[in-house]
Amino acid sequence: MKLSTRTLQSLKDDAAIVDVYRDGLADESALGLITDYNDLFVYMSLFDENGRANGVAVFWRDDVSRIRWGGNQRDAVASLIRARGARPSAPKLQLDSIESVLRSVRAAFGYVNVLTERLAHDITYIGEIEELDGESLLLFAYGTHISRDRNRLLLRIDDIIRVDADAAYERSVHFLATGEMPKD
């Protein structure tokens, strides 16, 4: 078994708070728990630095450049999580393909947040999946808090490198667009 696989399994088993870095794609790490993984994907339950649950993220395993655990910063977050009694967002997700990830995130939360960080690391697309095949995703997109501009957006599946949901901002954008709170 590869060192990276053994390490991911150990971190998952120990429910360790980790920072996962995807250098060159994202300016900041993903902070949280390794909820699941396979040869293709890493699925994390995210927390913010104050110990509050902050949704989920699924990204390509090959994009992971570093994982850091232990140390004062992550130990402090773990203490805050315990003190708050915070529960991670961790529905069962299918990690067989990017299409199965998208479908299972939609089933769990009613919407998806897709990131195309290789194209632009600071743009995110939040909305409801209208159609999906092996090449394209048709999204009924939500606007920002200010614009609230609902529109349809066609994205190439190959450009999607991360799928998120259930963070505070995403939940609020979903509510403003639909009037419904996302599924718990």
C-alpha positions in Angstrom: 0.0 0.0 0.0 1.3 3.5 -0.9 2.4 5.8 1.8 -0.2 8.4 0.8 -3.0 5.8 1.0 -1.9 4.6 4.4 -1.7 8.2 5.6 -5.1 9.1 4.3 -6.6 6.0 6.0 -4.9 6.8 9.3 -6.1 10.4 9.2 -9.6 9.3 8.4 -9.6 6.6 11.2 -8.2 9.1 13.7 -10.6 11.9 12.7 -7.6 14.2 12.6 -8.0 17.8 11.8 -5.9 18.4 8.7 -5.0 21.2 6.3 -5.0 19.9 2.7 -3.1 22.0 0.2 -3.5 22.0 -3.6 -0.6 24.3 -4.4 -0.9 26.1 -7.7 -4.7 25.8 -7.7 -5.9 27.4 -4.4 -4.4 30.1 -2.3 -5.5 28.5 0.9 -5.8 25.1 2.4 -8.9 23.0 3.0 -9.3 22.6 6.8 -11.3 19.7 8.2 -11.6 15.9 8.4 -10.8 13.3 5.7 -14.3 11.8 5.4 -13.5 9.4 2.5 -11.1 9.0 -0.3 -10.2 6.6 -3.2 -7.6 6.6 -6.0 -9.5 9.5 -7.7 -10.9 11.8 -5.0 -10.5 13.1 -1.5 -13.7 14.0 0.3 -13.5 16.4 3.2 -15.9 17.6 5.9 -14.8 21.2 6.4 -14.5 23.4 9.5 -13.7 27.0 9.8 -10.9 28.3 12.1 -13.5 28.9 14.9 -14.5 25.3 15.0 -17.8 25.6 13.1 -18.8 23.1 10.4 -18.2 24.6 7.0 -19.7 22.2 4.5 -18.0 19.6 2.3 -15.4 19.5 -0.5 -14.5 16.9 -3.0 -11.4 17.3 -5.1 -9.1 15.3 -7.3 -6.5 13.3 -5.2 -3.8 14.0 -7.8 -4.2 17.7 -7.1 -3.2 17.3 -3.4 0.3 18.6 -2.9 0.5 18.6 0.9 -1.4 17.5 4.0 -0.5 18.9 7.4 -1.9 17.7 10.7 -1.0 18.1 14.4 0.5 21.4 15.7 -1.0 24.2 17.6 -3.3 25.7 14.9 -5.1 22.4 14.1 -5.2 21.4 17.7 -6.9 24.7 18.6 -9.5 24.1 15.9 -10.1 20.6 17.2 -10.6 22.0 20.7 -13.1 24.5 19.4 -15.0 21.8 17.6 -15.2 19.7 20.7 -16.2 22.7 22.9 -18.9 23.7 20.4 -20.1 20.1 19.9 -19.8 20.9 16.2 -20.8 18.0 13.9 -19.2 17.7 10.5 -21.3 17.7 7.4 -20.7 14.2 6.0 -23.4 12.6 3.9 -22.5 9.5 1.9 -21.2 10.6 -1.5 -20.3 8.5 -4.5 -16.7 9.0 -5.5 -16.7 6.8 -8.7 -16.4 9.7 -11.2 -16.9 13.5 -11.2 -20.4 12.9 -12.5 -21.2 10.6 -9.6 -19.7 13.2 -7.2 -21.9 15.9 -8.7 -25.1 13.8 -8.6 -24.5 12.7 -5.0 -23.8 16.2 -3.8 -26.9 17.4 -5.5 -28.9 14.6 -3.9 -27.6 15.5 -0.4 -27.9 19.3 -0.6 -30.2 20.2 -3.5 -27.4 22.2 -5.2 -23.7 22.1 -6.0 -20.8 24.6 -5.9 -18.3 23.8 -8.7 -14.9 25.2 -9.0 -12.8 25.4 -12.2 -9.6 26.5 -10.5 -7.3 25.7 -13.3 -9.1 28.3 -15.4 -9.6 30.9 -12.6 -9.0 30.2 -9.0 -11.3 32.9 -7.7 -14.5 32.0 -9.5 -17.1 29.6 -8.2 -20.4 28.5 -9.7 -23.3 27.7 -7.3 -26.6 26.3 -8.5 -28.9 23.5 -9.3 -28.0 20.8 -11.8 -30.4 20.7 -14.7 -28.6 18.2 -16.9 -25.4 16.3 -16.8 -23.5 14.0 -19.1 -19.9 12.8 -19.5 -19.0 16.1 -21.3 -21.1 18.9 -19.9 -22.9 20.2 -16.9 -25.9 22.5 -17.3 -26.3 24.5 -14.1 -29.2 26.8 -13.2 -26.8 29.1 -11.4 -27.5 31.3 -8.4 -26.3 34.9 -8.3 -24.3 36.5 -5.5 -26.0 38.2 -2.5 -25.9 41.5 -4.3 -26.8 40.4 -7.9 -29.1 37.5 -7.2 -28.9 37.0 -11.0 -30.3 33.5 -11.9 -29.0 32.2 -15.2 -28.1 29.1 -17.0 -24.5 28.1 -17.4 -23.0 25.3 -19.5 -19.6 24.0 -18.2 -17.2 21.4 -19.5 -17.0 18.5 -17.1 -13.2 18.3 -17.6 -12.8 21.8 -16.2 -14.4 20.9 -12.9 -11.7 20.1 -10.3 -13.6 20.6 -7.0 -17.2 20.3 -5.8 -18.4 21.9 -2.6 -21.7 22.4 -0.7 -23.1 23.3 2.6 -20.8 26.1 3.6 -22.5 29.1 5.2 -22.1 31.3 2.1 -23.4 28.6 -0.2 -26.4 28.0 2.0 -27.3 31.7 2.1 -27.0 32.0 -1.7 -29.2 29.0 -2.1 -31.7 30.5 0.3 -31.7 33.8 -1.5 -32.2 32.2 -4.9 -34.9 29.6 -3.9 -36.4 30.7 -0.6 -35.6 27.2 0.7 -33.0 26.2 3.2 -30.8 23.4 1.9 -31.3 19.9 3.1 -29.6 19.0 6.4 
